[in-house]
Amino acid sequence: MTGIRLDKVSKNYGAFRAADQVDLDVAQGEFVTILGPSGSGKTTLLLLVAGLLPPSAGRILIGGRDVTTASAQQRNIGLVFQSYALFPHMTVADNVAFPLRVRGLSAPDIAAKVTAALKLVRLDDHGGRKPSQLSGGQQQRVALARAIVFGPDVLLLDEPLGALDRKLREELQVELKQLQRKLGLTTVLVTHDQEEALSLSDRVVVLDQGRVQQIATPEEAYLKPANRFVADFLGIANFVPASGGGQGVVRPERVRVAVPGAAGLPGRIVEAVYLGQSIRYHVALDDGRSIVGTTPFVGERFETGAPVSIDWAAQDVWSLAP
């Protein structure tokens, strides 16, 4: 089990810089998610760590060993893609066994490791099936079993749950985190799904245009964003004046939506979005600003067009860097 270090890593495609002087340390056994919009460079970073792309500058170390010029085969990395990439003509067991056969293990060793890997992903009774006989979630579990069966030092995940429906994706997020914790695998996930990143990660790396905007715990990145980009990208952000001057951000769940006459700023409900356990109110303030507030749904709600009063506590406003 080993950590990862990126030391001023860059990747250029002509004049375009997909990764720009990236510094990152992933501790042994840590789960780190690289998060950013399309074109931010997150998949490029993953492929650089995997050895599937050479960096234009900088160094990549795994377990303290400089692997900047090492091939993918020399890095002992498990890699899972969104597309599963399973062999359709092979059984589940043969798909999982493939990397072991490539490494020349004996038949008894292969059988034992395949059985153990399939048991970890709760597919030990599916070994004789073909991928076409499995659901999307089961196919992704097979891909995960194949990525861990040979005992990789690092697990890399490129949007592995992106093709699944929301409910199944949330179920597999829990399973993935439990499996990662059980194995103690150093894991790097790439996703554009903010909720997925916040729920799975020990730390998140927020990228924009190839540059790191913030590296922090999910809670810190959400409540104490480094700049306006991070605040705006991670969930819904209300930008308001900060105490002492400058710009601050307050999250919707910190905004109080009350009946008119209460202390606060007067406004009117533009839209009320029912979310099951909560209501998200889009409010037009009388001074021309727009504010979003999220409140628990307890059976009563403000309707569209209703006058309201908006307020938040001063300590819930995070001052953004200039």
C-alpha positions in Angstrom: 0.0 0.0 0.0 1.6 3.2 -1.1 1.0 6.9 -1.5 1.1 9.2 -4.6 3.0 12.4 -5.1 2.7 14.8 -8.0 5.5 17.4 -8.1 4.7 20.4 -10.4 3.2 18.1 -13.0 2.1 19.7 -16.3 0.7 18.3 -19.5 0.7 20.3 -22.7 -1.1 19.7 -26.0 0.6 22.3 -28.2 -0.4 25.7 -26.7 -3.1 24.1 -24.6 -2.1 23.2 -21.0 -4.4 20.4 -19.7 -2.5 20.2 -16.4 -0.7 23.2 -15.0 2.0 22.8 -12.3 -0.1 20.4 -10.2 1.2 19.6 -6.7 -0.6 16.8 -4.9 0.2 14.4 -2.1 -2.1 11.4 -1.6 -1.4 9.6 1.7 -1.3 5.8 2.0 -4.8 4.5 2.2 -6.4 7.8 1.5 -9.5 8.3 -0.8 -9.0 11.5 -2.8 -11.4 12.8 -5.5 -10.4 15.0 -8.4 -13.3 17.2 -9.2 -14.0 19.8 -11.8 -16.1 20.8 -14.9 -15.6 19.2 -18.3 -12.2 20.2 -19.7 -10.7 21.0 -16.3 -8.0 18.4 -16.7 -9.2 15.8 -14.1 -9.0 12.8 -16.4 -5.7 14.0 -17.8 -4.3 13.9 -14.2 -5.6 10.3 -13.7 -4.1 9.1 -16.9 -0.7 10.7 -16.0 -0.8 8.8 -12.7 -1.7 5.6 -14.5 1.2 5.9 -16.9 -1.1 6.1 -19.9 0.1 9.7 -20.7 3.6 11.1 -20.3 3.9 14.4 -18.4 5.4 17.4 -20.2 7.0 18.5 -17.0 7.3 17.5 -13.3 7.6 14.3 -11.5 5.2 11.5 -10.4 6.1 9.3 -7.4 4.3 6.2 -6.2 5.4 4.8 -2.9 8.4 7.1 -2.9 9.6 5.6 -6.3 9.9 8.0 -9.2 7.7 6.5 -11.9 7.6 9.5 -14.2 9.0 7.6 -17.2 7.8 4.1 -16.1 5.2 2.3 -18.2 1.7 1.6 -16.9 2.6 -2.1 -16.4 5.5 -1.1 -14.1 3.2 0.9 -11.7 1.0 -1.9 -10.3 -2.2 0.2 -10.6 -5.8 -0.9 -10.8 -7.9 1.1 -13.1 -11.7 1.3 -13.5 -13.5 3.2 -16.3 -17.1 4.3 -16.6 -17.5 2.0 -19.7 -16.6 -1.2 -17.6 -14.4 -2.5 -20.5 -15.3 -6.1 -19.9 -14.7 -8.9 -22.4 -18.1 -9.9 -23.6 -17.1 -13.4 -24.8 -15.6 -14.3 -21.3 -17.4 -15.3 -18.2 -17.3 -13.1 -15.1 -14.7 -15.3 -13.5 -12.5 -15.2 -16.7 -12.8 -11.4 -16.9 -11.5 -11.1 -13.3 -8.8 -13.7 -13.9 -7.4 -12.0 -17.0 -4.8 -9.7 -15.2 -3.7 -12.7 -13.2 -3.1 -14.8 -16.3 -1.2 -12.0 -17.9 1.1 -12.0 -14.8 1.6 -15.8 -15.2 0.1 -17.0 -11.9 -0.7 -20.7 -11.5 -4.2 -22.0 -12.0 -4.8 -22.7 -8.3 -3.6 -19.2 -7.3 -5.8 -17.7 -10.0 -8.9 -19.6 -8.8 -8.3 -18.6 -5.2 -7.8 -14.9 -6.0 -10.8 -14.7 -8.3 -13.0 -16.3 -5.7 -11.8 -13.9 -3.0 -12.3 -10.9 -5.3 -15.8 -11.8 -6.4 -16.7 -12.4 -2.8 -15.5 -8.9 -1.9 -17.9 -7.4 -4.5 -20.7 -9.8 -3.5 -20.7 -11.6 -6.9 -19.3 -15.0 -5.8 -22.3 -16.8 -7.2 -22.0 -15.0 -10.6 -18.7 -16.3 -11.9 -20.1 -18.5 -14.7 -22.3 -15.7 -16.2 -21.4 -13.5 -19.2 -21.4 -9.7 -18.8 -24.5 -9.4 -21.0 -26.4 -11.4 -18.3 -25.6 -8.8 -15.6 -27.1 -5.5 -14.7 -25.1 -2.3 -15.0 -24.3 -2.3 -11.3 -23.1 -5.9 -11.4 -20.9 -5.2 -14.4 -19.3 -2.3 -12.6 -18.6 -4.6 -9.6 -16.9 -7.1 -12.0 -14.7 -4.3 -13.3 -13.9 -3.4 -9.8 -13.0 -7.0 -8.9 -10.8 -7.2 -11.9 -9.0 -4.0 -10.8 -8.2 -5.2 -7.3 -7.7 -9.0 -7.8 -3.9 -8.7 -8.3 -3.3 -6.5 -5.3 -2.6 -3.1 -6.8 -0.7 -0.5 -4.9 -3.1 2.2 -6.1 -6.7 2.2 -7.4 -7.7 4.8 -10.0 -11.4 5.3 -10.8 -12.5 7.4 -13.8 -16.2 8.2 -13.5 -17.0 4.6 -12.5 -20.6 5.2 -11.5 -21.5 7.8 -14.1 -23.6 5.4 -16.3 -25.8 4.2 -13.5 -29.1 5.6 -12.3 -29.1 7.8 -9.3 -30.4 5.2 -6.7 -28.0 2.5 -7.8 -25.2 5.0 -8.0 -25.8 6.0 -4.4 -25.9 2.3 -3.3 -22.6 1.6 -5.0 -21.0 4.7 -3.5 -21.5 3.2 -0.1 -20.2 -0.2 -1.2 -17.2 1.4 -2.9 -16.2 3.4 0.2 -16.6 0.3 2.5 -14.5 -1.8 0.1 -11.8 0.9 -0.1 -11.7 1.2 3.7 -11.5 -2.6 4.1 -8.7 -3.0 1.7 -6.8 0.1 2.8 -6.2 1.0 -0.9 -4.8 4.4 -1.9 -7.6 5.5 -4.2 -8.0 8.4 -6.6 -11.5 9.1 -8.1 -12.3 11.4 -11.0 -15.8 12.7 -11.2 -17.9 15.8 -12.1 -20.6 14.8 -9.5 -20.2 17.1 -6.6 -22.4 15.0 -4.2 -20.4 11.9 -5.1 -17.1 13.7 -4.4 -18.3 15.1 -1.1 -19.8 11.8 0.2 -16.9 9.5 -0.7 -13.7 11.4 -0.2 -11.2 12.0 2.6 -10.1 15.1 0.6 -11.2 16.7 -2.7 -9.0 18.4 -5.3 -11.0 21.0 -7.2 -9.5 21.8 -10.7 -10.2 24.5 -13.2 -8.4 24.9 -16.5 -5.7 22.5 -15.4 -4.9 24.3 -12.2 -5.6 23.3 -8.6 -8.1 25.7 -7.0 -8.3 24.0 -3.6 -7.3 20.8 -1.9 -9.3 20.2 1.3 -11.7 17.9 3.2 -15.2 17.9 1.7 -16.6 19.9 4.6 -13.9 22.6 4.3 -14.2 22.9 0.6 -18.0 23.3 0.8 -18.2 25.6 3.8 -14.8 27.4 3.4 -14.1 27.6 -0.4 -10.8 29.1 -1.4 -12.3 31.3 -4.1 -15.4 32.2 -6.0 -14.9 29.3 -8.5 -14.9 26.7 -5.8 -17.8 28.2 -4.0 -19.9 28.3 -7.2 -18.9 24.9 -8.4 -19.5 23.0 -5.2 -23.3 23.2 -4.8 -25.4 26.4 -4.7 -23.7 29.6 -3.5 -25.2 32.9 -2.5 -22.7 35.7 -2.9 -23.2 38.4 -0.3 -21.2 41.2 1.3 -18.7 39.9 3.9 -18.2 41.5 7.3 -15.1 43.7 7.0 -15.7 44.2 3.3 -15.2 42.1 0.3 -17.3 39.2 -1.0 -18.6 36.3 1.0 -20.6 33.2 0.4 -23.5 31.7 2.4 -25.0 28.3 1.6 -28.8 27.9 1.0 -29.3 25.7 4.1 -27.9 28.6 6.2 -30.5 31.0 4.8 -33.6 31.6 6.9 -36.9 32.0 5.0 -39.6 33.5 7.1 -42.9 35.3 7.0 -42.9 39.1 6.2 -42.2 41.3 9.2 -39.5 39.2 10.6 -36.0 40.6 10.9 -34.2 40.4 7.6 -34.4 41.4 3.9 -37.9 41.6 2.2 -38.4 39.7 -0.9 -40.8 37.4 -2.9 -40.7 33.7 -3.8 -39.9 33.3 -7.5 -39.8 29.5 -7.4 -40.4 26.8 -4.8 -38.7 23.5 -5.6 -39.9 20.5 -3.7 -37.0 18.1 -2.9 -38.8 15.6 -0.7 -37.2 16.3 2.7 -36.7 20.0 1.9 -37.9 23.0 -0.1 -35.5 25.1 -2.2 -36.8 28.7 -2.5 -35.5 31.0 -5.1 -36.2 34.5 -3.8 -36.0 37.9 -5.5 -35.1 40.5 -2.9 -36.7 43.9 -3.1 -33.2 45.4 -3.6 -32.8 43.4 -6.8 -30.6 40.6 -5.6 -31.5 36.9 -5.9 -31.0 34.5 -3.0 -31.6 30.7 -2.7 -32.7 29.3 0.6 -33.3 25.6 1.5 -35.5 24.8 4.5 -36.8 21.4 5.9 -40.2 20.4 4.6 -42.6 19.9 7.5 -45.9 20.0 5.7 -46.2 23.7 5.1 -44.5 25.8 2.4 -44.4 29.3 0.8 -46.1 29.4 -2.6 -44.7 31.1 -5.7 -45.2 34.8 -5.4 -45.5 34.9 -1.6 -43.8 37.7 0.3 -41.1 36.6 2.6 -38.2 37.8 4.8 -34.7 36.5 4.2 -31.9 36.4 6.8 -28.7 34.6 7.8 -26.3 34.6 10.6 -23.0 36.6 10.3 -21.0 33.5 11.2 -22.5 31.6 8.3 -20.9 33.9 5.8 -17.4 32.8 4.6 -15.2 35.6 3.3 -13.7 34.7 -0.1 -10.2 35.6 -1.1 -10.0 38.6 -3.5 
